Amino acid sequence: MEIFYHSKFIKIFKKLNKELQLLILERENIFKINIYDLRLKTHKLHGHFIGYLSFSINYKYRVIFNFEENGKDVKFYIIGTHDIYE
């Protein structure tokens, strides 16, 4: 599996503090091993984000992603709090 990054994801990531950036990278490593690892709380989204999934970085932050057309690669679209669902 290869992970691609939307420009919005990269822009937000660069603005986060180093501690949160390191936590995101740790979660990404878990994600690479098992997308559905229980620590990530991966789940499908509904409504405006139908077709996307989300996984938790910590209690506050999450990443929204989806599978690429080939079905094995993923694209990380955005990092944020629950406000990104609105």
C-alpha positions, 0 to 999 in steps of 0.5 A: 500500500502506498499513501498519497497526500492531498495538498490540503493535508500537507498544508495543515500538517506543516502548521501543526506543532512538532509533538502532534506531527510526531504523533501523526507519523506514529499513527501512520506507521500503525496504519501502514501495518493494519488500517483497522488497528483498534488504536486507530478507531477507523470507521466509514463516514456518512453524509457529506463524506460518504465514501471516505473513512476516518481514523483517530490520531488522538482524542481531538484529531483525526485523518480523513482518507479514502482508497484510490481507484486501484483499491489498495493505495490510499489518499490522506485528505485532511487532518482536523478536529470533529469540525472538519465533518461540518 
